[in-house]
């Protein structure tokens, strides 16, 4: 009977070898990525957004098209401002930036699928990143930063509130549209590793809370949104943490 476990181990090992070879063969090669990149370049228009799926193929895609992805685009708050999006994907993956959208064109290059999406972009009437100079704070002032949040780059306002003392950052006369959309997260993978507590954000308008969000160490870039009355108004962001050295990053924009 001792031969049965041995045969089972041999069978499992053989299956793993075959599976590994099959998976390796399923990864598109350099020629496929070059062909996909050439297709994008042929139809690219200035301002187009280029994304890759799944996320871990991003470095491979950037080898072909990195010159068309400036820092501001790579570190965007989200994709709502972009009317045309090119998605390069493998293994049937889809980017979160194209969720819910139907492609107007799709072509496969030996395993690299190129899809083009078109939609009406969001109209932004106010951006807190552009109005930092007008902001007032009850404590430490936020700084405009290019930060790592959830292992991805983001342009954001970064601040570290004192533990247990919520920080209020006010933007007087911020132009508002019909919706305020924003994101919050914890920057710096090393502090996220050492300190596991979440951070909190609330948005106030006229003394009332419009929206709130909690971002944990594994949550990445957390979205919040609220309907707003159009016109200029003072918008206050309240940020809090229970531990020191929490580098909170947030961004928000008012959309028409």
C-alpha positions in Angstrom: 0.0 0.0 0.0 3.0 2.3 0.5 3.2 2.6 -3.3 -0.1 4.5 -3.6 1.0 7.7 -1.8 4.2 7.6 -3.9 2.3 7.3 -7.2 -0.1 10.1 -6.0 2.9 12.4 -5.4 4.3 11.6 -8.9 1.0 12.3 -10.5 0.6 15.7 -8.7 4.2 16.6 -9.6 3.6 15.8 -13.3 0.4 17.9 -13.3 2.2 20.9 -11.7 4.9 20.7 -14.4 2.3 20.6 -17.2 0.3 23.4 -15.6 3.4 25.6 -15.2 4.4 25.1 -18.8 0.8 25.8 -20.0 0.7 29.1 -17.9 4.1 30.2 -19.2 2.9 29.6 -22.7 -0.2 31.6 -22.1 1.8 34.8 -21.4 2.0 37.0 -24.5 5.5 37.6 -25.8 7.3 40.8 -26.8 6.1 40.6 -30.3 2.5 40.6 -29.2 3.0 43.6 -26.9 4.8 45.5 -29.7 1.9 44.9 -32.1 -0.6 46.0 -29.5 1.5 49.1 -28.8 1.7 50.0 -32.5 -2.1 49.8 -32.8 -2.5 52.2 -29.9 0.0 54.6 -31.4 -1.7 54.5 -34.7 -5.0 55.7 -33.2 -3.8 57.7 -30.2 -5.0 61.2 -29.7 -3.4 63.7 -27.2 -5.1 63.3 -23.9 -6.1 59.7 -24.3 -5.8 57.6 -21.2 -3.9 54.3 -21.5 -4.5 51.5 -18.9 -3.4 47.9 -18.5 -5.0 44.9 -17.0 -4.4 43.1 -14.7 -2.5 45.6 -12.7 0.7 43.5 -12.5 1.3 43.8 -16.3 1.6 47.6 -16.0 5.4 47.6 -16.2 5.3 45.5 -19.3 2.8 47.8 -21.0 4.8 50.9 -20.0 7.8 49.5 -21.8 5.8 49.9 -25.0 3.8 53.0 -24.3 5.3 54.7 -21.3 6.1 57.9 -23.2 2.4 58.4 -23.7 1.7 58.2 -20.0 2.8 61.4 -18.2 3.1 61.6 -14.5 -0.2 63.5 -14.0 -2.0 60.8 -15.9 -0.3 57.9 -14.1 -1.1 59.5 -10.7 -4.6 60.6 -11.6 -7.4 60.7 -9.0 -9.5 58.5 -11.3 -10.4 58.1 -15.0 -13.6 60.3 -15.1 -11.8 63.2 -16.8 -10.9 61.1 -19.8 -13.2 60.7 -22.8 -11.1 58.2 -24.7 -9.4 55.2 -23.0 -7.2 52.5 -24.4 -7.1 49.3 -22.5 -4.4 46.6 -23.1 -5.2 43.4 -21.3 -4.3 39.7 -21.1 -6.2 36.6 -20.0 -9.6 38.4 -20.2 -8.8 40.9 -17.5 -10.5 44.3 -17.4 -9.2 47.5 -15.8 -11.3 49.2 -13.0 -11.1 52.3 -15.1 -13.2 50.8 -17.8 -15.8 49.1 -15.5 -19.3 49.3 -17.0 -18.1 50.7 -20.3 -18.6 48.9 -23.7 -15.6 49.1 -26.2 -16.1 50.8 -29.5 -13.3 48.7 -30.9 -11.4 45.6 -29.9 -8.6 43.6 -31.4 -6.4 40.7 -30.2 -2.7 40.5 -30.8 -1.6 36.9 -29.8 -3.0 37.3 -26.3 -2.9 41.0 -25.8 -6.3 42.5 -26.3 -6.6 46.2 -27.2 -9.9 47.8 -26.5 -10.9 51.5 -27.1 -13.6 53.1 -25.1 -15.3 56.5 -25.7 -17.6 58.4 -23.4 -18.4 61.9 -22.3 -15.7 63.0 -19.8 -16.6 64.5 -16.5 -16.6 68.3 -16.4 -14.5 69.6 -13.5 -15.3 73.0 -12.0 -13.2 72.9 -8.9 -10.2 70.8 -7.8 -8.8 71.0 -4.3 -5.3 70.2 -5.5 -5.3 73.4 -7.6 -6.6 75.5 -4.7 -4.2 74.5 -1.9 -3.0 78.1 -1.6 -6.4 79.2 -0.5 -6.9 76.5 2.2 -6.8 77.1 5.9 -6.1 74.5 8.5 -6.6 74.0 12.3 -3.2 72.3 12.5 -0.6 71.0 10.2 -1.0 72.2 6.6 -1.4 69.7 3.9 1.3 69.5 1.2 0.8 68.6 -2.5 2.5 65.3 -2.9 3.1 62.5 -5.4 2.5 59.6 -3.0 2.2 55.8 -3.1 -1.2 54.7 -1.9 -2.2 51.1 -2.2 1.0 50.4 -4.3 -0.1 52.9 -6.9 1.0 56.6 -7.5 -1.5 59.4 -6.7 -1.2 63.2 -6.7 -2.9 64.2 -3.5 -2.8 66.5 -0.5 -0.8 64.8 2.2 -1.0 65.5 5.9 -0.4 63.8 9.3 -2.9 64.7 11.9 -2.1 64.4 15.6 -3.4 61.2 17.2 -7.0 61.7 18.4 -7.1 65.3 17.2 -9.1 65.6 14.0 -7.6 68.1 11.5 -10.0 70.5 9.7 -8.9 71.8 6.3 -11.2 74.4 4.8 -11.4 75.5 1.2 -13.3 78.8 1.1 -15.3 79.6 -2.1 -14.6 76.3 -3.7 -16.6 76.2 -7.0 -19.1 73.4 -6.8 -21.1 71.6 -9.4 -23.7 68.9 -9.0 -21.3 66.4 -7.3 -18.2 66.3 -5.2 -16.0 63.2 -5.8 -12.9 62.3 -3.9 -10.6 59.6 -2.7 -8.6 59.0 0.5 -5.9 56.6 1.5 -2.8 55.9 3.7 0.5 56.7 2.0 3.8 54.9 2.6 3.9 51.1 2.6 6.3 51.1 5.5 4.1 52.9 8.0 1.1 50.8 6.8 3.2 47.7 7.6 4.1 48.9 11.1 0.8 50.7 12.1 -2.4 48.9 11.2 -5.1 51.4 12.3 -7.4 53.1 9.7 -7.8 56.8 9.0 -11.1 58.7 8.6 -12.3 61.5 6.4 -15.5 63.6 6.5 -16.6 66.3 4.1 -18.7 69.2 5.6 -20.7 71.8 3.8 -22.6 74.4 5.8 -21.8 72.6 9.0 -23.4 69.3 7.8 -21.5 66.2 6.8 -21.9 65.5 3.1 -19.8 62.4 2.8 -17.4 60.2 4.9 -14.9 57.4 4.3 -12.7 55.1 6.3 -9.5 53.9 4.7 -7.7 50.9 6.2 -4.1 49.8 5.5 -5.3 47.3 2.9 -8.0 49.4 1.3 -5.9 51.5 -1.1 -7.6 54.5 -2.7 -11.1 54.8 -1.2 -13.8 56.7 -3.0 -16.3 59.1 -1.5 -18.9 61.2 -3.2 -21.9 63.5 -2.5 -24.4 65.6 -4.4 -23.8 69.3 -4.0 -25.7 72.6 -4.8 -23.9 74.4 -7.7 -22.0 77.6 -6.8 -19.0 78.6 -4.6 -19.1 77.5 -1.0 -16.7 76.7 1.8 -16.0 73.0 1.9 -14.3 71.5 5.0 -12.4 68.2 5.0 -12.0 66.6 8.5 -9.2 64.1 8.8 -8.5 61.9 11.8 -6.2 59.1 12.9 -5.7 57.3 16.2 -2.0 56.7 15.8 1.0 59.0 15.0 2.8 59.0 11.7 -0.4 58.3 9.6 0.3 59.9 6.3 -3.2 60.6 5.0 -3.5 61.5 1.3 -6.7 62.8 -0.3 -8.0 64.4 -3.4 -11.3 65.8 -4.5 -12.9 67.6 -7.3 -16.3 69.2 -8.0 -18.0 68.0 -11.2 -20.8 69.5 -13.3 
